Amino acid sequence: MVLQSLRIVSFRAHHETRVELAPGVNVFYGPNGAGKTNILEAIHYLCLTKSFLATQDTYALQTGAAFFEVEGLFSGSQRSHVRARMVFSAGEGKRAFVNGAPLERLSEIAGQFPVVVAAPGDHALTSEGPEVRRRFMDNILSQARPVYLNDLLNYRRALKQRNGLLQRYRRGAMPAGLLASWDAELVQLGSRVIFGRLRFIRAFTSFMEEAYTLIEAVGERPEVHYETIAQMETVGGVDEIATLFAEKLDRASHRERELGRTLAGPHHDELVFRLNDFEVRRYASQGQHRLFGLALRLAQYFYLKQQLGEEPILLLDDLFGSLDGRRTDIVLNLLTDGAVGQSIITATGEAPFTDRVPFHLPAHRIQYVEQGRVWPRSEPMVRL
């Protein structure tokens, strides 16, 4: 998948910005606060209808503006020209359009324009709580398998309803059988979510090993372990998971009534990352955290490429400031030798790209950003 052009209106620092992009390496550089990351954020909105910065939509709306709009022209191996548009207003919320046709549900866009983003916040993947790693897993699976996203959204709705009942009757007697229908739905949907995650982890491990080979992390063996309602290594299918899930819900029922929330299910799942048998979260150095996070994003990229038959767009936000010279060379070689399709990068300066990326070729492009405006590097910059 290649993003050929992008238009941004009233989005954060950008009043109205239009940019053309190359099919290979694209670099946007400029001072901090210039609006570089906003470009990546706008692309993420087009691809997944939300920000990767985990902020509310209203925060992306330029001060004083009634709405923001993002529009892009994509081309891919399966569709040559597809125009996507996302509009948000505080009163009406978000609306998404593909080739001019409105989508009935925002979730319909997942997987149409696959995207992977590596950003400074990725340190949370290896250092913070399990909800961050669940989001990572759900992001990948939602793009790779629309049916998974549908199950996940329905599970969350059922969980919200069930938790509401537990809260409502926390201090009183609950009518007999009131939870039964929600228990059945929760088990049915949750078992499918767990099964999808289990299959994903079994496949994803090999992509992590490949990623560590690509970044030349010699002597380190990455592992990804999935912890859910029960030990899953020998579970054959959804029905077996459903049986285990129902049993765990039954055992937790008394405690759930006391606390007013559901204590079993995939919303409590965890991914445990290990290097050479040591847990990354507890024992890894800062350098190992950074490399593991980078490997996770590369593994995500190659997994989605295999699953979708389409190269994702790779967004790299201020990545190279944290890499040493050797790893910078390795990553830029991956971006320029055909291993990765289109990449869109932000940085505060031209180095190290000008010495390593052949910007004289039409496959690559470097542009300057300042105060929400973008210039090709070859053009003079008019200071505002």
C-alpha positions as CSV (number, residue, x, y, z in Angstrom):
1,M,0.0,0.0,0.0
2,V,1.3,3.5,-0.9
3,L,-0.1,6.8,0.1
4,Q,0.4,9.0,-2.9
5,S,-1.0,12.3,-1.6
6,L,-2.4,13.8,1.6
7,R,-4.6,16.7,2.4
8,I,-5.0,18.0,6.0
9,V,-7.5,20.7,7.0
10,S,-7.8,22.3,10.5
11,F,-5.8,19.4,12.1
12,R,-3.6,20.4,15.0
13,A,-0.9,22.7,13.7
14,H,-2.1,22.4,10.1
15,H,-4.6,24.9,8.7
16,E,-4.5,23.4,5.3
17,T,-1.6,21.3,4.1
18,R,-1.2,19.3,0.9
19,V,1.7,16.9,0.4
20,E,2.8,14.5,-2.3
21,L,4.6,11.4,-1.1
22,A,7.1,9.0,-2.8
23,P,6.7,5.2,-2.8
24,G,9.8,4.7,-0.8
25,V,11.4,6.7,2.0
26,N,9.7,10.0,2.9
27,V,11.3,12.2,5.5
28,F,9.6,15.2,7.2
29,Y,12.1,17.2,9.2
30,G,12.0,20.4,11.2
31,P,12.0,21.9,14.7
32,N,10.0,20.5,17.6
33,G,6.4,21.6,17.5
34,A,6.5,22.3,13.8
35,G,3.7,19.8,12.9
36,K,5.7,16.8,11.7
37,T,4.1,14.2,14.0
38,N,0.7,15.7,13.1
39,I,1.2,14.4,9.6
40,L,1.7,10.9,10.8
41,E,-1.2,11.2,13.1
42,A,-3.4,12.4,10.2
43,I,-2.4,9.3,8.2
44,H,-3.2,7.1,11.1
45,Y,-6.7,8.6,11.3
46,L,-7.2,7.8,7.6
47,C,-6.0,4.2,8.1
48,L,-7.6,3.4,11.5
49,T,-10.0,6.3,12.2
50,K,-8.1,7.3,15.4
51,S,-4.8,8.8,16.6
52,F,-1.9,6.7,17.7
53,L,-1.3,9.2,20.5
54,A,-4.3,7.9,22.4
55,T,-5.9,11.4,22.8
56,Q,-9.5,12.4,22.3
57,D,-10.5,13.5,18.8
58,T,-11.3,17.0,20.0
59,Y,-7.6,17.5,20.8
60,A,-6.7,17.1,17.1
61,L,-9.2,19.9,16.2
62,Q,-7.5,23.2,15.5
63,T,-8.4,25.9,18.0
64,G,-11.5,27.8,16.7
65,A,-12.2,25.3,13.9
66,A,-15.6,23.7,13.5
67,F,-14.2,20.5,12.0
68,F,-11.1,18.8,10.8
69,E,-10.7,16.8,7.6
70,V,-8.1,14.4,6.4
71,E,-8.0,13.0,2.8
72,G,-5.6,10.7,1.1
73,L,-5.1,8.9,-2.2
74,F,-3.8,5.3,-1.9
75,S,-2.7,2.7,-4.3
76,G,-2.0,-0.9,-3.6
77,S,-1.5,-4.3,-5.2
78,Q,-5.2,-5.1,-5.1
79,R,-6.7,-1.6,-5.8
80,S,-4.8,0.9,-7.9
81,H,-6.5,4.2,-6.8
82,V,-8.6,4.5,-3.6
83,R,-9.5,7.8,-2.0
84,A,-10.2,7.8,1.7
85,R,-11.5,10.8,3.7
86,M,-12.1,11.3,7.4
87,V,-14.1,14.2,8.8
88,F,-14.6,15.0,12.5
89,S,-16.8,17.7,14.1
90,A,-17.5,18.1,17.8
91,G,-21.2,18.0,17.2
92,E,-21.4,15.0,14.8
93,G,-18.4,12.9,15.6
94,K,-16.4,11.1,13.0
95,R,-17.4,10.0,9.5
96,A,-15.3,8.0,7.1
97,F,-15.6,7.8,3.3
98,V,-14.0,5.5,0.8
99,N,-14.2,6.6,-2.9
100,G,-16.9,9.1,-1.8
101,A,-19.1,6.4,-0.2
102,P,-19.8,6.8,3.5
103,L,-19.0,3.8,5.7
104,E,-21.8,2.6,7.9
105,R,-19.4,1.7,10.7
106,L,-15.9,3.2,11.3
107,S,-14.6,-0.3,11.9
108,E,-15.2,-1.2,8.2
109,I,-12.0,0.7,7.3
110,A,-9.7,-1.6,9.4
111,G,-7.4,-3.5,7.1
112,Q,-8.2,-1.6,4.0
113,F,-5.1,0.6,4.5
114,P,-2.8,-1.3,6.7
115,V,-0.4,0.8,8.8
116,V,2.3,0.3,11.4
117,V,3.6,3.1,13.6
118,A,6.7,3.2,15.7
119,A,6.8,6.1,18.1
120,P,8.5,7.2,21.3
121,G,5.5,6.0,23.3
122,D,6.4,2.4,22.3
123,H,8.5,2.1,25.4
124,A,5.1,1.4,27.1
125,L,4.9,-1.8,25.2
126,T,7.7,-3.4,27.2
127,S,7.6,-1.3,30.4
128,E,4.0,-0.7,31.4
129,G,0.9,-2.7,32.2
130,P,-0.8,-5.5,30.3
131,E,-3.6,-3.2,28.7
132,V,-0.9,-1.6,26.5
133,R,0.1,-5.0,25.1
134,R,-3.5,-6.1,24.6
135,R,-4.0,-2.9,22.5
136,F,-0.9,-3.8,20.5
137,M,-2.3,-7.3,19.8
138,D,-5.8,-6.1,19.1
139,N,-4.5,-3.4,16.6
140,I,-2.7,-6.1,14.6
141,L,-5.5,-8.6,14.6
142,S,-8.1,-6.0,13.8
143,Q,-6.3,-5.0,10.7
144,A,-5.5,-8.6,9.7
145,R,-8.9,-10.2,10.4
146,P,-12.1,-8.1,10.3
147,V,-14.1,-10.9,12.0
148,Y,-11.8,-10.6,15.0
149,L,-12.5,-6.9,15.3
150,N,-16.2,-7.6,15.1
151,D,-16.0,-10.2,17.9
152,L,-13.8,-7.9,20.0
153,L,-16.2,-4.9,19.7
154,N,-19.2,-7.2,20.5
155,Y,-17.4,-8.7,23.5
156,R,-16.7,-5.2,24.9
157,R,-20.4,-4.3,24.6
158,A,-21.4,-7.5,26.4
159,L,-18.8,-6.9,29.1
160,K,-20.0,-3.4,29.6
161,Q,-23.6,-4.6,30.0
162,R,-22.5,-7.4,32.4
163,N,-20.4,-5.1,34.5
164,G,-23.4,-2.7,34.6
165,L,-25.6,-5.4,36.2
166,L,-22.8,-6.4,38.6
167,Q,-22.5,-2.7,39.7
168,R,-26.3,-2.3,39.9
169,Y,-26.8,-5.2,42.2
170,R,-23.5,-5.0,44.1
171,R,-25.3,-4.1,47.4
172,G,-28.5,-6.1,46.8
173,A,-29.8,-9.4,45.8
174,M,-29.6,-10.0,42.0
175,P,-32.7,-11.7,40.5
176,A,-32.0,-15.4,39.6
177,G,-30.9,-15.9,36.1
178,L,-30.4,-12.2,35.3
179,L,-26.7,-12.7,34.3
180,A,-27.2,-16.0,32.5
181,S,-27.8,-14.5,29.0
182,W,-24.9,-12.1,29.3
183,D,-22.7,-14.9,30.6
184,A,-23.5,-17.0,27.6
185,E,-22.7,-14.1,25.2
186,L,-19.6,-13.2,27.0
187,V,-18.3,-16.8,26.8
188,Q,-19.2,-17.2,23.2
189,L,-17.5,-14.0,22.0
190,G,-14.7,-14.1,24.5
191,S,-13.7,-17.6,23.5
192,R,-13.4,-16.5,19.8
193,V,-11.3,-13.5,20.8
194,I,-9.0,-15.8,22.9
195,F,-8.7,-18.3,20.1
196,G,-7.8,-15.5,17.6
197,R,-5.1,-14.2,19.9
198,L,-3.8,-17.7,20.5
199,R,-3.4,-18.4,16.8
200,F,-1.8,-15.0,16.3
201,I,0.8,-15.5,19.0
202,R,1.8,-18.9,17.6
203,A,2.5,-17.3,14.2
204,F,3.9,-14.0,15.6
205,T,6.8,-15.6,17.4
206,S,8.6,-16.5,14.1
207,F,8.2,-12.9,12.9
208,M,9.8,-11.7,16.1
209,E,12.8,-14.0,15.6
210,E,13.0,-12.7,12.0
211,A,13.0,-9.1,13.2
212,Y,15.8,-9.7,15.6
213,T,17.8,-11.2,12.8
214,L,17.2,-8.2,10.6
215,I,18.3,-5.7,13.3
216,E,21.3,-7.9,14.0
217,A,20.7,-8.3,17.7
218,V,23.1,-11.2,17.8
219,G,22.9,-13.5,20.8
220,E,19.4,-12.4,22.0
221,R,16.4,-14.7,21.7
222,P,13.1,-13.0,21.8
223,E,10.0,-14.8,23.1
224,V,6.3,-13.8,23.4
225,H,4.1,-15.7,25.8
226,Y,0.3,-15.4,26.0
227,E,-1.4,-15.7,29.4
228,T,-5.1,-16.0,29.4
229,I,-7.9,-17.8,31.3
230,A,-6.0,-21.1,31.4
231,Q,-2.9,-22.7,30.0
232,M,-3.7,-22.8,26.3
233,E,-0.8,-24.7,24.7
234,T,-2.9,-27.9,24.3
235,V,-6.3,-26.4,23.7
236,G,-7.7,-27.5,20.4
237,G,-10.4,-25.0,19.6
238,V,-13.1,-22.5,20.5
239,D,-15.4,-25.0,22.3
240,E,-12.7,-26.1,24.7
241,I,-11.8,-22.5,25.5
242,A,-15.5,-21.8,26.1
243,T,-15.7,-24.6,28.6
244,L,-12.7,-23.3,30.5
245,F,-14.0,-19.7,30.3
246,A,-17.5,-20.7,31.7
247,E,-15.9,-22.6,34.5
248,K,-13.7,-19.7,35.5
249,L,-16.6,-17.3,35.4
250,D,-18.5,-19.7,37.7
251,R,-15.7,-19.8,40.2
252,A,-15.3,-16.1,40.2
253,S,-19.0,-15.3,40.6
254,H,-19.1,-14.6,44.3
255,R,-16.1,-12.3,44.2
256,E,-17.5,-10.5,41.1
257,R,-20.7,-9.7,43.1
258,E,-18.5,-8.2,45.8
259,L,-16.4,-6.1,43.5
260,G,-19.0,-5.2,40.9
261,R,-17.0,-6.2,37.8
262,T,-16.1,-9.2,35.6
263,L,-13.0,-10.9,36.8
264,A,-12.4,-13.5,34.0
265,G,-12.1,-13.1,30.3
266,P,-9.8,-11.8,27.5
267,H,-9.9,-8.3,29.0
268,H,-7.5,-9.6,31.6
269,D,-5.1,-11.3,29.1
270,E,-1.4,-10.6,29.2
271,L,1.6,-10.8,26.8
272,V,4.9,-11.5,28.5
273,F,8.0,-10.5,26.5
274,R,11.2,-12.4,27.3
275,L,14.8,-12.1,26.1
276,N,17.0,-15.2,26.7
277,D,14.4,-16.4,29.3
278,F,14.4,-13.1,31.3
279,E,11.3,-11.0,31.4
280,V,11.9,-7.7,29.4
281,R,9.6,-5.6,31.6
282,R,11.6,-6.5,34.8
283,Y,15.1,-7.1,33.8
284,A,16.0,-5.5,30.4
285,S,18.3,-2.5,30.0
286,Q,17.0,0.7,28.3
287,G,18.8,-0.4,25.1
288,Q,17.1,-3.8,25.2
289,H,13.7,-2.1,25.7
290,R,14.3,0.0,22.6
291,L,15.4,-2.8,20.4
292,F,12.6,-5.1,21.6
293,G,10.1,-2.3,20.8
294,L,11.6,-1.9,17.3
295,A,11.5,-5.6,16.7
296,L,7.8,-5.7,17.7
297,R,7.0,-3.1,15.1
298,L,9.0,-4.8,12.4
299,A,7.4,-8.2,13.3
300,Q,4.0,-6.4,13.1
301,Y,4.8,-5.1,9.7
302,F,5.9,-8.4,8.2
303,Y,3.0,-10.3,9.8
304,L,0.4,-7.9,8.3
305,K,2.2,-8.1,5.0
306,Q,1.8,-11.9,5.0
307,Q,-1.8,-11.9,6.2
308,L,-3.1,-9.2,3.9
309,G,-0.9,-9.7,0.8
310,E,-0.3,-6.0,1.0
311,E,2.6,-4.0,2.3
312,P,1.6,-1.8,5.2
313,I,2.6,1.9,5.4
314,L,5.3,2.2,8.0
315,L,5.2,5.4,10.1
316,L,8.4,6.2,12.1
317,D,8.0,9.1,14.5
318,D,11.3,10.4,15.8
319,L,12.8,6.9,15.8
320,F,16.4,7.6,14.7
321,G,17.3,9.9,17.6
322,S,17.3,6.9,19.9
323,L,19.4,4.6,17.7
324,D,23.1,4.4,17.5
325,G,24.9,4.8,14.1
326,R,25.1,1.1,13.5
327,R,21.4,0.4,14.1
328,T,20.5,3.5,12.1
329,D,22.4,2.1,9.1
330,I,20.7,-1.3,9.5
331,V,17.2,0.3,9.6
332,L,17.7,2.7,6.7
333,N,19.1,-0.2,4.7
334,L,15.9,-2.1,5.4
335,L,13.9,0.9,4.2
336,T,15.8,1.4,1.0
337,D,16.7,-2.1,-0.2
338,G,13.1,-3.3,-0.9
339,A,12.5,-5.2,2.4
340,V,9.9,-2.5,3.4
341,G,7.5,-0.6,1.1
342,Q,6.6,3.0,1.8
343,S,8.0,4.6,5.0
344,I,7.1,8.0,6.4
345,I,9.6,9.4,8.9
346,T,9.8,12.4,11.2
347,A,13.0,13.9,12.5
348,T,14.4,17.2,13.8
349,G,17.2,17.3,11.2
350,E,18.3,16.0,7.8
351,A,21.0,13.9,9.3
352,P,21.4,10.9,9.0
353,F,19.2,10.6,6.0
354,T,21.0,12.7,3.4
355,D,24.1,10.5,3.5
356,R,22.2,7.2,3.5
357,V,19.0,7.7,1.4
358,P,19.2,8.5,-2.4
359,F,16.8,11.4,-2.4
360,H,17.8,12.3,-6.0
361,L,15.8,9.2,-7.1
362,P,12.0,9.6,-7.5
363,A,11.4,6.7,-5.1
364,H,12.4,8.9,-2.1
365,R,11.5,12.4,-0.9
366,I,12.6,14.7,1.9
367,Q,10.5,17.7,3.0
368,Y,10.8,20.5,5.6
369,V,8.0,21.3,8.1
370,E,7.7,24.5,10.1
371,Q,4.6,26.1,11.7
372,G,2.2,23.7,10.1
373,R,3.5,24.2,6.6
374,V,5.5,21.9,4.3
375,W,8.1,22.7,1.7
376,P,10.2,20.5,-0.5
377,R,13.8,20.7,0.6
378,S,14.9,22.2,-2.7
379,E,12.5,25.1,-2.4
380,P,13.3,28.3,-0.4
381,M,11.5,28.5,2.9
382,V,9.4,31.6,3.6
383,R,9.5,32.4,7.3
384,L,6.1,33.3,8.7
